[in-house]
Amino acid sequence: MSEPSALKILHYASHCLGLKSYFQQPGDGRIRPRIPAQALVWSLLIAHLLRAWSFLRVEWLVHSPARPGLGVGTAFGDDALSYFTERLDPESTRAALNSVIHHAKRNKVFECTRLIGLALDGTGAGYTQKEPCPLCHPVKDPQGTIHGHVHHFALLTVVGTGITLPLDVEPYAAKDSEYAAGQRLLERATARIGRRFAQYVVADGAFATAPFLHTAGQLGLRVVARLKGNLPELSQAAARLFDGQPPHSVAFYGADRVELWDADDFPPWASLRWERVRVLRYRQYKPDGTVIQAEWLTDFPRRQVGSFNLFRLAKNRWEIENQGFNDGKNRYGMEHICHHDPNSMLANWLLIALALVIERLYRLCYLHRGAHPVRSAIDLVNLLWLNLRLPCAQNTS
């Protein structure tokens, strides 16, 4: 197989992932555009794959001699990207993300997975000391003095399949909340991707509330949520039952030894319309002596998901932390504010999610065909930079 390049990824995304129509019509809201929308949206995507995420860096790339190797037909400035992303319809990129993930499922990317999960969580990104925008959250010291602003959004990812794929992004303002944004995000994504796509949602303890659990049930999803102090009665009941008991089962998770306690007969709290609540406690012993203990609640029946499998579903929540936020912030520019405008920031976060989906499907599925080994993400980045060059001039002598 020949080495990967930006042009080959463009061909793969356009034809194998069905994104050709999106590249041509990405939701451009400019009135009289002079620069083709495809050049702008693809330049942003390939720049994220090259880990060159700032608008000034994109401008440098498209003005460099390597522009033909990028698959970008014209040069432009960083102000054109700011103007473009201010007016880019985010629903078009959301539709593209859902289309690609549906395409991956049809092509059996998740065929070895019995239960497909959705992980939901929120984060802060994009610190600034500029004039606040409608999405800014003030950063205050203990005395109440404001020292800049930060932005927050909720992220939904496909987990538990061996390949973590971001699905949608929902920002929220200072008067909004992660909880409300996450609920909107789950409802919108489920309506787009279909009730049969996933079987469960895994979330932190902030989402372990009756309204959210009822909403997930109405969407056809089971819930695996962290049990914390926000549900004191259930936490205390679980402690009374599990404390002093030997573990109900013991298993190994890689090199870690895991002790499991599992009971499915806890009464629901007053506002929860469940017949019973199931609680799992795990105590994980790592080789370095570290011990991790946590409790999770769920409505999965034990006959469908056993204790160790439920432990693994709970652990899938860390995919959104490691392959979602950590990768997005440290490698793909999710922390960087390219242009301090609400729509521009949302468009950029969605394009980062789409770039991650394209990169992972290309690297882990397309390049891994046959006997080819799995390439690491940094190997792919290095190869893209090495192959980003002008084509050789033809010899016409």
C-alpha positions in Angstrom: 0.0 0.0 0.0 1.4 3.5 -0.9 1.9 6.0 1.8 -1.0 8.0 3.1 -1.3 11.7 2.0 -3.7 14.6 2.4 -5.0 14.0 -1.2 -5.7 10.3 -0.4 -7.6 11.2 2.8 -9.6 13.8 0.8 -10.5 11.1 -1.7 -11.3 8.6 1.1 -13.5 11.1 2.9 -15.3 12.2 -0.3 -16.0 8.8 -1.8 -15.6 6.1 0.9 -17.3 8.1 3.6 -19.8 9.9 1.4 -18.7 13.5 2.3 -18.4 14.8 -1.3 -21.7 16.7 -1.1 -20.9 18.1 2.3 -17.6 19.5 1.1 -19.4 21.2 -1.8 -22.3 22.5 0.4 -21.1 22.6 4.0 -23.8 25.1 5.1 -22.1 28.2 3.8 -23.9 31.3 5.0 -21.9 33.9 3.1 -24.0 36.1 0.7 -21.6 36.6 -2.2 -18.7 34.2 -1.7 -15.6 34.6 -3.8 -13.6 31.7 -2.2 -15.2 28.2 -2.7 -16.7 26.8 0.5 -15.0 23.4 -0.3 -11.5 25.0 -0.1 -12.3 26.6 3.2 -13.9 23.7 5.0 -11.4 21.1 3.7 -8.4 23.4 4.6 -9.8 23.5 8.2 -10.2 19.7 8.4 -6.8 18.8 6.9 -5.2 21.4 9.1 -6.6 19.7 12.2 -5.3 16.4 10.9 -1.9 18.0 10.5 -2.3 19.4 14.0 -1.9 23.0 12.6 -5.1 24.3 14.0 -4.8 28.1 14.2 -6.3 30.2 11.3 -2.9 31.9 10.8 -1.3 28.5 10.4 -3.9 27.5 7.9 -3.2 30.7 6.0 0.5 29.8 6.0 -0.2 26.4 4.6 -2.4 27.5 1.8 0.1 30.1 0.7 3.0 27.7 0.9 4.3 25.6 -2.1 2.7 22.6 -0.5 -0.8 23.8 -1.3 -1.4 21.4 -4.2 -0.6 18.5 -1.9 -3.3 19.7 0.5 -6.1 19.4 -2.0 -6.9 23.1 -1.6 -7.4 24.9 -4.9 -6.9 28.5 -3.9 -5.1 30.6 -1.3 -6.8 32.9 1.2 -6.2 34.7 4.5 -7.1 34.0 8.1 -9.8 36.7 7.9 -11.6 34.7 5.3 -11.8 31.7 7.7 -13.1 34.0 10.4 -15.8 35.3 8.1 -16.7 31.8 6.9 -17.0 30.1 10.3 -19.1 33.0 11.7 -21.7 32.2 9.0 -21.2 28.4 8.7 -24.4 26.5 9.6 -23.5 24.0 12.4 -26.4 21.7 11.4 -24.7 20.8 8.2 -21.6 19.5 10.0 -23.7 17.7 12.6 -25.6 16.0 9.7 -22.2 15.1 8.2 -21.0 13.6 11.4 -24.1 11.5 11.8 -24.0 10.4 8.2 -20.3 9.2 8.5 -21.1 7.2 11.7 -24.1 5.6 10.2 -21.9 4.7 7.2 -19.4 3.2 9.6 -22.1 1.0 11.2 -23.4 -0.1 7.8 -19.9 -1.1 6.8 -19.6 -3.3 10.0 -17.0 -1.2 11.8 -18.9 -2.1 15.0 -19.7 -5.7 14.1 -17.7 -7.1 17.1 -19.7 -5.1 19.6 -22.8 -6.5 21.2 -23.8 -3.2 22.9 -23.0 0.2 21.3 -22.7 3.0 23.9 -22.9 6.8 24.0 -20.7 8.7 26.5 -21.8 12.1 27.6 -19.7 14.7 29.5 -18.9 18.4 29.6 -15.6 20.3 29.6 -14.2 23.8 29.6 -12.1 25.0 26.7 -10.8 28.3 25.2 -9.6 30.7 27.9 -9.5 34.3 26.8 -9.0 37.8 28.2 -10.9 39.5 25.4 -14.3 41.1 25.6 -16.8 38.4 26.7 -19.1 36.8 24.1 -22.5 35.2 24.9 -20.8 31.8 25.6 -18.2 33.2 28.0 -18.0 31.9 31.6 -16.1 34.3 34.0 -13.1 32.9 35.7 -13.1 34.4 39.3 -10.6 34.2 42.1 -11.7 33.6 45.8 -12.3 37.4 46.2 -14.7 37.4 43.2 -12.4 39.3 40.8 -12.7 38.2 37.2 -9.5 37.1 35.5 -10.7 36.3 31.9 -13.3 34.0 30.6 -13.6 30.4 29.5 -16.0 28.5 27.3 -17.9 25.2 28.1 -19.5 22.6 25.9 -21.0 19.1 26.2 -19.7 16.3 24.0 -21.4 13.0 23.0 -19.2 10.2 21.6 -19.7 6.6 20.4 -17.9 4.3 22.9 -17.5 0.6 23.7 -16.8 -0.4 20.0 -13.0 -0.4 19.9 -13.0 3.0 18.1 -14.2 6.2 19.8 -16.0 8.5 17.5 -17.3 12.0 18.5 -20.9 12.5 17.5 -22.1 16.0 18.5 -21.2 19.1 20.4 -23.5 21.4 22.4 -22.0 24.7 23.9 -23.7 26.3 26.9 -23.5 29.8 28.3 -22.9 30.9 31.9 -26.6 30.9 32.8 -27.0 27.5 31.2 -25.6 24.2 32.6 -23.8 21.1 31.6 -26.8 19.0 32.7 -29.3 21.0 30.4 -26.8 21.0 27.5 -26.2 17.3 27.8 -29.9 16.5 27.8 -30.5 18.7 24.7 -27.5 17.0 23.1 -28.7 13.5 23.8 -32.2 14.2 22.5 -31.0 15.8 19.3 -28.4 13.2 18.5 -30.8 10.3 19.2 -33.4 11.9 16.9 -30.8 12.2 14.1 -29.0 8.9 14.5 -32.0 6.8 15.3 -33.2 5.0 18.4 -31.8 1.7 17.4 -28.2 2.8 16.9 -27.0 2.6 20.5 -28.2 0.6 23.5 -27.0 2.6 26.5 -25.6 6.0 27.6 -22.8 6.2 30.2 -22.4 9.5 32.1 -21.0 11.0 35.3 -22.9 11.5 38.5 -24.2 14.9 37.5 -26.6 13.1 35.1 -27.9 10.7 37.7 -31.2 12.5 38.1 -34.7 11.3 37.6 -35.5 13.7 34.7 -32.4 12.6 32.8 -32.9 8.9 33.5 -36.5 9.2 32.3 -35.5 11.1 29.1 -32.9 8.3 28.3 -35.6 5.7 28.8 -38.0 7.5 26.5 -35.2 7.6 23.9 -34.8 3.8 24.1 -31.5 3.9 26.0 -30.4 2.1 29.2 -28.3 4.2 31.6 -25.0 3.6 33.4 -24.4 6.5 35.7 -21.9 7.2 38.4 -23.4 7.0 41.9 -22.1 9.9 44.1 -23.1 12.0 47.0 -25.9 13.7 45.1 -28.0 10.6 45.9 -27.2 10.2 49.6 -30.0 7.7 50.4 -29.0 5.3 47.6 -25.3 5.7 48.4 -25.9 5.0 52.1 -28.1 2.0 51.3 -25.4 0.6 49.0 -22.7 1.1 51.6 -24.8 -0.7 54.3 -25.3 -3.7 52.0 -21.8 -4.0 50.5 -19.6 -2.9 53.5 -18.2 -5.9 55.4 -19.3 -8.3 52.7 -16.8 -10.3 50.6 -17.0 -9.5 46.9 -19.7 -11.2 45.0 -17.2 -12.0 42.2 -13.6 -11.3 41.2 -12.2 -10.8 37.7 -9.1 -9.5 35.9 -9.2 -6.4 33.7 -5.8 -6.5 31.9 -3.2 -6.7 34.7 -5.7 -5.3 37.3 -7.6 -7.4 39.8 -11.2 -6.3 40.2 -13.6 -7.1 43.0 -17.3 -6.7 42.3 -20.4 -6.2 44.4 -23.7 -6.2 42.5 -27.3 -5.9 43.7 -30.5 -5.1 41.8 -33.1 -4.7 44.5 -32.6 -1.1 45.7 -35.8 0.9 45.9 -35.9 4.0 43.7 -35.9 7.5 45.2 -39.2 9.4 45.3 -39.1 11.1 41.9 -37.7 8.1 39.9 -40.2 6.0 38.0 -38.2 2.8 38.1 -39.3 -0.4 39.8 -35.9 -1.1 41.2 -32.3 0.3 40.9 -29.3 -1.8 40.3 -26.0 -0.7 41.9 -22.5 -2.0 41.1 -19.5 -1.4 43.3 -16.1 -2.2 42.0 -12.7 -2.1 43.7 -9.8 -2.2 41.2 -6.3 -3.1 42.3 -3.6 -1.9 40.0 -0.1 -3.4 39.9 1.5 -0.3 41.4 -0.7 -0.7 44.5 -3.3 1.9 43.6 -6.8 1.0 44.6 -9.8 2.6 42.8 -13.3 2.2 44.2 -16.6 3.5 42.6 -20.3 2.8 42.6 -22.5 3.0 39.5 -26.3 2.8 39.1 -28.1 1.3 36.1 -31.4 -0.1 34.8 -29.7 -2.9 32.9 -31.2 -6.3 34.2 -28.6 -8.8 35.4 -29.8 -11.4 32.9 -28.8 -9.1 30.1 -25.5 -7.7 31.4 -23.5 -9.5 34.1 -21.4 -7.8 36.8 -18.1 -7.8 34.9 -19.7 -6.7 31.7 -21.4 -3.9 33.5 -18.0 -2.9 35.0 -16.6 -2.7 31.5 -19.6 -0.6 30.3 -18.9 1.8 33.2 -15.2 2.0 32.2 -16.2 3.1 28.7 -16.9 6.5 30.2 -13.1 7.1 30.2 -13.1 6.9 26.4 -14.7 10.4 26.2 -12.0 11.7 28.6 -9.0 10.1 26.9 -10.0 9.8 23.2 -12.3 12.8 23.3 -11.2 15.7 25.5 -7.5 14.7 26.0 -6.9 14.1 22.3 -9.0 17.0 21.2 -7.3 19.5 23.5 -3.7 18.3 23.4 -3.5 17.3 19.8 -6.3 18.9 17.7 -6.7 22.4 19.0 -9.9 22.1 21.0 -8.5 24.6 23.6 -7.5 27.2 21.0 -9.9 30.0 20.1 -9.3 30.6 16.4 -11.9 33.4 16.3 -13.8 34.6 19.4 -17.3 34.4 18.0 -20.0 31.9 19.3 -20.8 30.4 15.9 -17.2 30.3 14.8 -16.2 28.4 18.0 -19.1 25.9 17.6 -18.2 25.4 14.0 -14.6 24.8 14.9 -15.4 22.3 17.7 -17.7 20.4 15.2 -15.0 20.4 12.6 -12.5 19.0 15.1 -15.0 16.2 15.9 -15.4 15.5 12.1 -11.6 15.5 11.6 -11.2 13.0 14.5 -13.8 10.7 12.9 -12.2 10.8 9.5 -8.7 10.3 10.9 -9.8 7.3 13.1 -11.8 5.5 10.4 -9.0 6.1 7.9 -6.2 5.0 10.2 -7.9 2.1 12.1 -10.1 0.7 9.4 -9.0 1.7 5.9 -5.2 1.5 6.4 -5.6 -1.6 8.6 -7.1 -3.7 5.8 -5.5 -7.1 5.2 -2.2 -7.8 7.0 -1.3 -4.1 7.4 -0.5 -3.2 11.0 -2.3 -0.4 12.8 -0.5 2.9 12.5 -0.3 5.2 15.5 -1.8 8.6 15.2 1.5 10.4 15.4 2.9 8.1 12.6 0.0 9.2 10.4 0.7 12.9 11.1 4.4 12.5 10.3 3.6 10.7 7.1 1.2 13.4 6.0 3.8 16.1 6.6 6.5 14.1 4.8 4.2 13.6 1.8 3.0 17.2 1.7 5.0 18.3 -1.2 4.6 19.6 -4.8 4.1 16.9 -7.4 7.2 16.4 -9.6 7.2 18.5 -12.8 6.7 16.5 -16.0 9.7 16.0 -18.3 8.5 17.5 -21.7 11.9 17.2 -23.4 
